[in-house]
């Protein structure tokens, strides 16, 4: 009986220890469950964000997606954007061009907010625009510059396989209408930009004149030409023969049947009639060079230069001429007649001659025009008023380029206006005659 007390004490101690162990386990379980619930409630830690893309009006920011995110809250320059938690980037749009932005991101769970990341700085890019003619006309098989400019380098592409690009020059190997995409390259400072260029390509030839046959590459009519004005002669000069455009005025040379008189009429704000002090009979060509006028007698080598109302000086060419034109860019005169095409220097010294192309029926040589090494020779058909032609010649390389067919009455003369478009003086055989602006742009074709 004297050992019973110590045994009861050990049992009591063991029981207390077991209770404490149970309480400890319960506490651990409760703590673990609390920690787990807290872990499940908290969003994962968003460590880092980075700038993925920049434009002139947008910035794309990205991140590695942490766990348990319901939404991301993106803050930039005082603005807030909410992004669903399934995403790992966002494109911030409608931003100001060339502007600095400070961007931070916070990951939130459904029940708790996370912590904002450190800010990332980014600057939107500059816009750029592509400048240049958006509608153009070009010769086929000639490397050309489409003349588009921007702050960065320009490249050209087209879905048409007949466009070839080499060293920035574009060549169209077949005639037709092309849609060309001009792209200004993206750089660190400038956003990419694109423009669509519409190009009409003409099917010309490049043949030695002696070996060439007529080749029509375009047709002109009342539907594709613009009537810019009508002109009317006077009793002493009723038939239009040639014209120029000077100081905003059309200056038209007229003759009468019988070739007894000529008149030069300026059509500006008012109509001014000038009587030349030299009678050349049938005067068929008129041009202007450095402010001085040059007139030639049709089918002869005779001509006269003058200052419109004074200082008349006769000259005689080595060849007959039915028309005359001055090429300002090359400081050369061109003349054309029934057989021979000729070029002269500024002092009317002969440089070169060659035979022009001929058709298999009667036609009449009219006046000619000039632009950057190209002569455009007007040719009437057998009945004058029917199908007329404009024959193009490369006067620097003695080549035939091709012809335009005209259904606009008798084409007497042509000029190239200040914008590069060919304009035609057409004799209607009525009291009033027409000046037509064509869609043919020599500036586009040659530059």
C-alpha positions in Angstrom: 0.0 0.0 0.0 2.8 2.4 0.5 3.7 2.4 -3.4 0.1 3.5 -4.6 0.7 7.3 -4.5 3.7 7.4 -6.9 1.9 5.3 -9.5 -1.1 7.6 -9.6 1.2 10.6 -10.0 2.9 9.2 -13.0 -0.5 8.3 -14.6 -1.7 11.8 -14.0 1.5 13.3 -15.6 1.2 11.0 -18.6 -2.5 12.0 -19.0 -1.6 15.7 -18.9 1.2 15.1 -21.4 -1.2 13.4 -23.8 -3.6 16.2 -23.5 -0.9 18.7 -24.2 0.2 16.7 -27.2 -3.3 16.6 -28.5 -3.7 20.3 -28.0 -0.4 20.9 -29.7 -1.5 18.8 -32.7 -4.8 20.7 -32.8 -2.9 24.0 -32.6 -0.6 22.9 -35.4 -3.5 21.7 -37.5 -5.4 25.0 -36.9 -2.3 27.0 -37.6 -1.6 25.0 -40.8 -5.2 25.4 -41.9 -5.1 29.1 -41.2 -1.8 29.5 -43.1 -3.2 27.4 -45.9 -6.3 29.5 -46.1 -4.2 32.7 -46.0 -2.0 31.3 -48.7 -5.0 30.4 -50.8 -6.5 33.9 -50.3 -3.3 35.9 -51.0 -2.2 36.5 -54.6 1.2 35.3 -55.7 4.1 37.8 -55.7 4.5 39.7 -58.9 8.3 40.1 -59.1 9.0 41.9 -62.4 7.3 43.7 -65.3 8.9 44.7 -68.7 8.0 46.8 -71.7 7.3 44.5 -74.7 6.3 47.0 -77.4 6.0 50.7 -78.0 4.2 52.7 -80.6 3.3 56.4 -81.0 0.1 55.9 -79.1 0.5 52.7 -77.2 2.8 50.8 -74.9 2.6 47.0 -74.2 3.7 45.9 -70.7 4.2 42.3 -69.8 4.9 40.1 -66.7 5.3 36.5 -65.6 1.9 35.5 -64.3 1.9 34.5 -60.6 -0.5 32.2 -58.9 -4.0 32.9 -57.6 -4.6 36.2 -59.5 -8.1 37.4 -60.2 -7.0 40.7 -61.8 -4.0 42.9 -62.5 -4.2 46.6 -61.7 -2.0 48.6 -64.1 -1.2 52.2 -63.1 0.3 54.6 -65.5 0.6 58.4 -65.2 -2.4 58.7 -62.9 -4.6 56.3 -64.9 -5.7 52.8 -63.9 -6.4 49.8 -66.1 -7.9 46.5 -64.8 -6.7 43.4 -66.6 -8.2 39.9 -66.1 -5.9 37.5 -64.2 -5.6 35.1 -67.1 -3.6 37.6 -69.1 0.2 38.2 -68.8 0.3 41.5 -70.8 -1.7 44.5 -71.7 -1.6 47.1 -74.5 -2.1 50.6 -73.1 -3.7 52.6 -75.9 -4.7 56.2 -76.6 -1.4 57.5 -75.3 0.2 60.7 -76.2 2.9 60.7 -78.8 6.5 61.1 -77.7 5.6 61.1 -74.0 7.2 59.4 -71.0 5.1 57.0 -68.9 5.7 55.4 -65.5 4.0 52.0 -65.3 3.5 49.7 -62.3 1.3 46.6 -61.9 -0.4 45.1 -58.9 -1.7 41.5 -58.7 -4.9 41.0 -56.7 -6.8 37.9 -55.7 -10.5 37.8 -55.3 -10.2 38.7 -51.6 -6.9 40.5 -51.2 -4.7 43.1 -52.8 -1.1 42.4 -53.8 1.8 44.8 -53.8 2.7 47.1 -56.6 5.8 46.4 -58.5 8.6 48.9 -59.0 7.7 51.3 -61.8 9.0 50.8 -65.3 9.6 53.9 -67.5 8.8 53.9 -71.2 8.4 56.6 -73.9 6.0 56.5 -76.8 7.5 56.9 -80.2 7.1 59.7 -82.7 4.6 59.5 -85.4 5.8 59.8 -89.0 4.0 60.5 -92.2 4.9 59.3 -95.7 4.9 62.2 -98.2 4.8 61.9 -101.9 2.4 61.4 -104.8 -0.1 58.7 -104.1 -1.2 58.2 -107.7 1.6 57.9 -110.3 2.2 56.9 -113.9 5.4 55.1 -115.0 6.9 53.4 -118.0 7.3 49.7 -117.9 10.7 48.0 -117.6 12.4 51.2 -116.4 13.8 51.4 -112.8 12.0 54.3 -111.2 11.8 56.2 -107.9 8.3 56.4 -106.4 9.5 59.5 -104.5 8.0 58.7 -101.1 9.8 60.2 -98.1 9.5 59.8 -94.3 11.7 60.3 -91.2 13.0 56.7 -91.6 13.9 54.5 -94.6 11.1 53.5 -97.1 10.6 50.1 -98.5 8.2 49.0 -101.3 6.1 45.8 -101.7 3.3 44.7 -103.9 1.1 41.6 -104.3 1.7 41.9 -108.0 4.6 39.7 -108.9 5.5 41.9 -111.9 7.0 44.5 -109.6 10.7 44.2 -108.8 12.6 46.2 -106.3 16.4 46.6 -106.5 18.5 49.0 -104.5 15.4 51.1 -103.6 14.4 51.4 -107.3 11.1 49.9 -108.5 10.6 48.3 -111.9 7.3 47.2 -113.3 7.8 44.4 -115.9 4.2 44.5 -117.3 1.7 47.2 -118.0 -1.4 47.6 -115.8 -2.5 49.1 -112.6 -0.5 48.3 -109.4 -1.1 48.8 -105.7 2.2 49.4 -104.0 2.7 49.5 -100.2 5.2 52.0 -99.1 6.5 51.3 -95.5 8.4 53.7 -93.3 10.6 51.5 -91.1 10.1 51.4 -87.3 13.1 52.6 -85.2 13.7 53.2 -81.6 12.3 56.7 -82.0 9.7 56.4 -84.7 6.7 54.2 -85.2 6.1 52.2 -88.4 3.9 53.8 -91.1 2.4 52.6 -94.4 0.8 54.1 -97.4 -0.8 52.7 -100.5 0.5 54.1 -103.9 -1.6 53.6 -107.0 0.6 53.2 -110.1 -0.5 53.1 -113.7 2.2 51.4 -115.8 2.4 52.1 -119.6 3.5 49.4 -122.0 6.2 51.3 -124.0 9.1 50.1 -126.1 12.7 51.1 -126.3 13.7 50.6 -129.9 16.0 52.2 -132.4 13.8 54.3 -134.6 14.9 52.7 -137.9 13.8 49.3 -136.5 10.6 50.4 -134.7 7.0 50.0 -135.7 4.2 52.0 -134.2 3.2 50.9 -130.8 0.2 52.4 -129.0 0.6 52.4 -125.2 -2.4 54.7 -124.2 -5.6 56.0 -125.7 -7.0 59.5 -125.1 -10.6 60.5 -125.4 -13.2 62.9 -124.0 -13.8 60.5 -121.1 -10.3 60.5 -119.7 -9.3 64.1 -120.6 -10.4 67.4 -119.0 -11.4 70.3 -121.2 -9.6 73.2 -119.5 -10.7 76.0 -121.9 -11.9 76.8 -125.4 -10.1 79.4 -127.6 -11.2 81.3 -130.6 -9.2 83.1 -133.3 -9.9 86.2 -135.3 -10.6 86.9 -139.0 -6.9 87.2 -139.7 -6.1 84.0 -137.9 -8.8 81.4 -137.5 -6.9 78.1 -137.5 -4.9 77.1 -134.4 -1.4 75.8 -135.2 0.6 75.8 -132.0 0.6 77.1 -128.4 2.6 77.8 -125.3 1.8 78.6 -121.7 3.6 81.5 -120.2 3.0 83.6 -117.0 -0.4 82.0 -116.5 -1.6 82.7 -120.0 -2.1 80.5 -123.1 -0.4 82.0 -126.1 -1.8 80.5 -129.3 -0.5 80.9 -132.9 -3.2 81.1 -135.6 -3.1 81.2 -139.4 -5.7 81.5 -142.2 -6.4 79.4 -145.2 -4.0 80.5 -148.0 -1.3 81.2 -145.4 -1.4 84.9 -146.0 -1.6 86.1 -142.4 -0.9 84.9 -138.9 -2.0 86.1 -135.5 -0.7 85.4 -132.0 -3.4 85.6 -129.3 -2.8 85.7 -125.6 -5.7 84.2 -123.5 -5.4 85.5 -120.0 -7.9 87.7 -118.1 -8.5 89.4 -121.4 -7.9 88.4 -125.0 -4.9 90.2 -126.6 -4.3 89.9 -130.4 -0.8 90.4 -131.7 0.1 90.8 -135.4 3.6 89.3 -136.0 6.0 91.5 -137.9 7.2 88.6 -139.9 5.0 86.6 -142.3 6.2 83.0 -142.6 3.2 81.8 -144.5 1.9 78.5 -143.0 3.4 78.9 -139.5 3.1 75.5 -137.8 5.2 75.6 -134.7 5.7 77.9 -131.7 7.8 77.5 -128.6 9.4 79.7 -125.9 13.0 79.6 -124.6 14.2 81.9 -121.8 11.3 84.3 -122.5 11.9 84.5 -126.2 9.5 83.0 -128.8 10.6 80.8 -131.7 8.2 80.2 -134.7 8.8 77.9 -137.7 7.2 77.7 -141.1 5.6 74.3 -141.7 7.5 72.1 -144.1 10.5 74.5 -144.5 13.7 75.4 -142.7 12.7 79.0 -142.1 11.9 80.4 -138.7 11.9 83.6 -136.7 12.6 84.5 -133.1 11.1 87.5 -131.3 10.0 89.0 -128.0 6.3 88.7 -129.0 6.0 92.3 -130.2 9.5 93.3 -131.2 13.1 92.3 -132.0 12.2 89.9 -134.8 15.2 87.8 -136.0 15.0 85.3 -138.8 16.8 82.0 -138.7 17.3 79.1 -141.1 17.6 75.5 -139.9 19.6 72.7 -141.7 16.3 70.7 -141.8 12.7 71.3 -142.6 10.4 71.6 -139.6 6.7 71.3 -139.1 7.0 71.9 -135.4 9.4 73.1 -132.8 9.8 72.6 -129.0 12.4 73.7 -126.4 13.6 71.2 -123.8 14.5 73.5 -120.9 16.2 70.8 -118.8 18.7 69.9 -121.5 18.8 73.4 -123.2 17.9 71.8 -126.6 15.5 72.5 -129.4 13.6 69.7 -131.1 12.0 69.9 -134.5 9.8 67.4 -136.4 8.5 67.1 -139.9 7.2 64.5 -142.2 10.5 62.6 -142.4 13.2 63.8 -140.0 13.4 64.3 -136.3 16.2 66.8 -135.3 17.8 68.2 -132.2 19.7 71.5 -131.8 21.6 73.3 -129.1 20.5 76.5 -127.6 22.0 78.5 -130.5 20.2 76.3 -133.0 23.3 74.4 -134.1 22.3 70.9 -135.2 23.2 68.1 -132.8 21.5 65.0 -134.3 18.9 63.8 -136.8 17.1 60.6 -137.5 14.1 59.4 -139.4 10.8 59.2 -137.6 8.6 56.2 -137.6 6.0 55.9 -140.3 2.5 54.3 -140.6 1.2 52.4 -143.5 -1.2 55.2 -144.5 -1.2 58.9 -145.1 -0.6 61.1 -142.1 0.4 64.7 -141.4 3.2 66.1 -139.3 2.1 68.7 -136.7 3.8 70.5 -133.9 5.8 68.8 -131.1 6.5 69.2 -127.4 9.6 68.5 -125.2 10.3 67.4 -121.6 13.6 66.1 -120.1 15.0 64.5 -123.2 11.7 63.3 -124.7 10.1 64.7 -127.8 6.3 64.3 -128.2 5.4 64.6 -131.9 1.7 65.3 -132.9 0.6 63.4 -136.0 -2.8 63.7 -137.7 -4.5 60.9 -139.6 -5.5 61.0 -143.2 -8.8 62.9 -142.4 -7.2 65.1 -139.7 -10.3 64.8 -137.5 -10.2 61.1 -137.0 -7.5 59.1 -135.1 -4.5 61.3 -134.2 -1.3 60.2 -132.6 1.4 61.5 -130.3 4.7 59.8 -131.0 7.3 59.7 -128.1 11.1 59.8 -128.8 14.0 59.5 -126.5 16.1 62.3 -128.0 19.2 61.6 -125.9 19.5 58.0 -127.0 17.7 58.2 -130.4 15.0 55.7 -129.4 11.3 55.4 -130.2 9.3 55.0 -126.9 5.8 54.5 -128.2 2.6 56.4 -129.2 -0.6 57.6 -127.7 -3.8 57.4 -129.8 -6.1 60.4 -129.6 -9.8 60.8 -130.4 -10.0 64.5 -129.7 -10.3 66.1 -133.1 -7.1 67.3 -134.9 -4.2 67.5 -132.4 -2.3 70.5 -133.5 0.2 71.0 -130.6 1.0 70.1 -127.1 2.7 71.5 -124.0 3.6 70.1 -120.6 2.0 72.2 -117.8 3.6 73.2 -114.5 2.3 70.1 -112.8 3.8 67.8 -115.5 0.5 67.0 -117.4 0.4 67.0 -121.2 -2.1 69.5 -122.6 -3.3 69.4 -126.2 -4.5 72.1 -128.6 -7.2 70.5 -130.7 -8.6 72.0 -133.9 -12.4 71.3 -134.0 -12.8 72.9 -137.5 -15.5 75.1 -135.8 -15.3 78.6 -134.5 -14.0 77.5 -131.1 -11.2 75.1 -130.5 -10.3 73.1 -127.4 -7.4 72.8 -125.0 -7.5 69.4 -123.2 -5.6 68.4 -120.1 -4.6 64.7 -120.4 -3.9 62.2 -117.6 -0.4 61.7 -119.0 2.1 63.2 -116.5 5.6 63.6 -117.9 7.0 64.5 -114.5 5.8 61.2 -113.1 7.1 59.3 -116.1 10.6 60.7 -116.2 11.6 61.5 -112.6 
